[in-house]
């Protein structure tokens, strides 16, 4: 893969023809992972492009490669870089990291006083966030804007979130506070030194939080486990 052939820039009104392909890929990717995201329509994505609140990646031949957009909550006090997606053919090649870096810079330009936050179940995204200066936080440090949490209703883990009074779920919360944050090299080092701990945390969440929602095995299933 030749990443030198990829252009990453702030999206504009000329990119709206990609909106359907982007939302289709978001939906199929979430389904493949078995996790949910706040569903967005092509019209919503196109609006973000028109407002200059999104970053798009595409090849010099004009093929769409990746995308991410900005959302604001609590009257601009909080900002989320949402909907990060890269087409399957260009994954694991550094495109997601480059998009995250550019959307982070754009967010800081547009909302210099806002707290940037994210929720993720992916270790790779956690690593990228750490390299930008994000640190793991509790859910209580995120926006309490009802509109944001309503977006979680489309997630398969929404029942878990609500059972924990929105204090915990499968996702890990991360925050960049411009008024009180560590340097990116510090958060990056912290992540690298504790990577195995984060991996265990994700696995523990899968076991601890999902367990009450799993259907107990049938007698037939139990007998099969014993005889295998």
C-alpha positions as CSV (number, residue, x, y, z in Angstrom):
1,X,0.0,0.0,0.0
2,X,1.3,3.4,-1.0
3,X,0.2,6.0,1.6
4,X,1.9,8.7,-0.4
5,X,-0.9,8.4,-2.8
6,X,-3.4,9.4,-0.1
7,X,-4.6,12.9,0.5
8,X,-5.9,13.9,4.0
9,X,-7.6,17.2,4.4
10,X,-10.6,19.1,5.9
11,X,-13.7,18.0,4.0
12,X,-15.9,20.5,2.2
13,X,-19.1,20.6,0.1
14,X,-17.4,19.0,-2.8
15,X,-17.0,15.7,-0.9
16,X,-20.7,15.2,-0.1
17,X,-21.0,12.5,-2.8
18,X,-19.0,10.2,-0.6
19,X,-21.6,10.5,2.3
20,X,-23.6,7.3,1.4
21,X,-20.4,5.2,1.0
22,X,-19.1,6.5,4.3
23,X,-22.3,5.8,6.4
24,X,-22.6,2.3,4.7
25,X,-19.1,1.4,5.7
26,X,-19.7,2.7,9.3
27,X,-22.7,0.5,9.6
28,X,-21.0,-2.6,8.2
29,X,-17.9,-2.1,10.2
30,X,-19.9,-1.8,13.5
31,X,-21.8,-5.0,12.6
32,X,-18.6,-6.9,11.9
33,X,-17.1,-5.8,15.3
34,X,-20.3,-6.7,17.1
35,X,-20.5,-3.2,18.7
36,X,-22.7,-0.3,18.0
37,X,-22.1,3.3,17.1
38,X,-24.4,6.4,17.0
39,X,-26.0,5.9,13.6
40,X,-25.6,8.8,11.3
41,X,-27.4,9.5,8.0
42,X,-25.7,10.5,4.8
43,X,-27.4,13.9,5.2
44,X,-25.8,14.3,8.7
45,X,-22.3,13.4,7.3
46,X,-22.8,15.8,4.4
47,X,-23.7,18.6,6.8
48,X,-20.5,18.1,8.7
49,X,-18.6,18.4,5.4
50,X,-20.4,21.6,4.4
51,X,-19.6,23.0,7.8
52,X,-15.9,22.2,7.6
53,X,-16.2,20.0,10.6
54,X,-14.8,16.8,9.2
55,X,-11.6,15.3,7.8
56,X,-11.6,13.1,4.7
57,X,-8.9,10.8,3.1
58,X,-8.9,9.8,-0.5
59,X,-6.5,8.6,-3.2
60,X,-5.2,10.8,-6.0
61,X,-7.4,8.8,-8.2
62,X,-10.5,10.0,-6.3
63,X,-11.3,6.9,-4.3
64,X,-12.6,7.4,-0.8
65,X,-10.3,6.0,1.9
66,X,-11.3,7.3,5.4
67,X,-13.3,9.9,7.3
68,X,-13.9,11.4,10.8
69,X,-16.1,14.3,12.0
70,X,-16.4,16.7,14.9
71,X,-19.4,16.9,17.3
72,X,-19.9,19.4,20.1
73,X,-21.8,18.8,23.4
74,X,-22.7,20.8,26.5
75,X,-22.8,24.1,24.6
76,X,-19.3,23.6,23.1
77,X,-17.6,22.6,26.4
78,X,-17.0,19.1,25.1
79,X,-15.9,18.0,21.7
80,X,-15.8,14.5,20.3
81,X,-14.0,13.2,17.2
82,X,-16.6,10.8,16.0
83,X,-17.2,8.2,13.3
84,X,-13.6,7.4,12.5
85,X,-13.7,4.9,9.6
86,X,-11.2,3.6,7.1
87,X,-12.0,1.4,4.2
88,X,-10.9,-2.3,4.7
89,X,-8.2,-2.1,1.9
90,X,-6.4,0.7,3.7
91,X,-6.6,-0.4,7.3
92,X,-3.5,-1.1,9.4
93,X,-1.4,1.2,7.2
94,X,-1.4,4.4,9.4
95,X,-4.3,6.1,7.7
96,X,-6.5,6.1,10.8
97,X,-3.7,7.6,12.9
98,X,-3.2,10.4,10.3
99,X,-6.9,11.1,10.2
100,X,-7.1,11.2,14.0
101,X,-4.2,13.6,14.2
102,X,-5.7,16.0,11.6
103,X,-9.2,16.0,13.2
104,X,-7.6,16.6,16.6
105,X,-5.8,19.6,15.2
106,X,-8.9,20.8,13.5
107,X,-10.9,20.5,16.8
108,X,-8.2,22.4,18.7
109,X,-8.3,25.2,16.0
110,X,-12.1,25.5,16.1
111,X,-12.6,24.9,19.9
112,X,-9.4,25.7,21.7
113,X,-11.0,25.8,25.1
114,X,-13.1,22.6,24.8
115,X,-12.4,19.2,26.3
116,X,-11.9,16.5,23.7
117,X,-13.2,13.1,24.6
118,X,-13.9,9.7,23.2
119,X,-15.3,6.3,23.9
120,X,-13.7,3.3,22.4
121,X,-13.5,-0.5,22.7
122,X,-10.4,-0.7,20.5
123,X,-6.8,-0.9,21.8
124,X,-5.5,0.6,18.5
125,X,-7.6,3.7,19.0
126,X,-6.6,4.0,22.6
127,X,-3.0,4.0,21.5
128,X,-3.6,6.7,18.9
129,X,-5.5,8.8,21.5
130,X,-2.6,8.4,24.0
131,X,-0.1,9.7,21.4
132,X,-2.2,12.8,21.1
133,X,-2.3,13.5,24.8
134,X,-5.6,11.8,25.8
135,X,-5.7,10.0,29.1
136,X,-8.2,7.4,30.5
137,X,-10.9,8.8,32.7
138,X,-14.1,7.8,34.4
139,X,-17.4,8.3,32.6
140,X,-18.3,11.0,35.1
141,X,-15.6,13.3,33.6
142,X,-17.4,13.2,30.2
143,X,-20.2,15.4,29.0
144,X,-23.5,14.6,30.7
145,X,-25.4,16.0,27.7
146,X,-28.5,13.8,27.2
147,X,-28.2,14.1,23.4
148,X,-24.8,12.5,23.5
149,X,-25.8,9.5,25.5
150,X,-29.0,9.1,23.4
151,X,-26.6,8.3,20.6
152,X,-25.6,5.1,22.4
153,X,-29.1,3.7,22.0
154,X,-28.1,2.1,18.7
155,X,-25.2,0.2,20.4
156,X,-25.7,-3.5,21.3
157,X,-24.3,-2.7,24.7
158,X,-26.7,0.1,25.6
159,X,-28.5,-2.1,28.1
160,X,-25.2,-2.6,29.9
161,X,-24.6,1.1,30.0
162,X,-28.0,1.9,31.5
163,X,-27.7,-0.9,34.0
164,X,-24.5,0.8,35.3
165,X,-26.3,4.3,35.5
166,X,-24.0,5.5,32.7
167,X,-20.9,5.1,34.9
168,X,-19.4,2.2,33.0
169,X,-19.7,0.1,29.9
170,X,-17.6,-1.9,27.4
171,X,-16.0,1.3,26.1
172,X,-13.0,3.0,27.7
173,X,-13.4,6.8,28.2
174,X,-10.5,9.0,27.2
175,X,-10.1,12.8,27.6
176,X,-7.9,15.7,26.6
177,X,-8.4,18.7,28.7
178,X,-6.5,21.8,27.3
179,X,-6.4,23.3,30.8
180,X,-5.1,20.3,32.6
181,X,-3.4,17.6,30.6
182,X,-0.1,15.6,30.4
183,X,2.2,16.1,27.4
184,X,1.6,13.6,24.5
185,X,5.0,12.0,25.1
186,X,3.9,11.3,28.7
187,X,0.5,9.8,27.9
188,X,2.1,7.8,25.0
189,X,4.8,6.4,27.4
190,X,2.1,5.6,30.0
191,X,0.1,3.6,27.4
192,X,3.1,1.7,26.2
193,X,4.2,0.8,29.8
194,X,0.6,-0.3,30.7
195,X,-0.5,-1.8,27.4
196,X,-0.9,-5.3,28.9
197,X,-3.0,-3.8,31.7
198,X,-5.3,-2.1,29.2
199,X,-5.7,-5.4,27.3
200,X,-6.6,-7.1,30.6
201,X,-9.1,-4.3,31.4
202,X,-10.8,-4.8,28.0
203,X,-11.0,-8.6,28.5
204,X,-12.2,-8.1,32.1
205,X,-15.0,-5.8,30.9
206,X,-16.1,-8.3,28.3
207,X,-16.3,-11.0,31.0
208,X,-17.7,-8.9,33.9
209,X,-20.1,-6.6,32.1
210,X,-21.4,-9.1,29.6
211,X,-21.9,-12.0,32.0
212,X,-25.2,-10.9,33.5
213,X,-26.7,-10.4,30.0
214,X,-25.7,-13.8,28.6
215,X,-28.3,-16.5,28.4
216,X,-27.6,-19.5,30.6
217,X,-26.7,-22.6,28.6
218,X,-29.4,-25.2,28.0
219,X,-29.1,-28.6,29.5
220,X,-28.2,-29.9,26.1
221,X,-25.5,-27.3,25.8
222,X,-24.1,-28.3,29.2
223,X,-24.0,-32.0,28.3
224,X,-22.2,-31.1,25.1
225,X,-19.5,-29.1,27.0
226,X,-19.0,-32.1,29.4
227,X,-18.7,-34.7,26.6
228,X,-16.4,-32.7,24.3
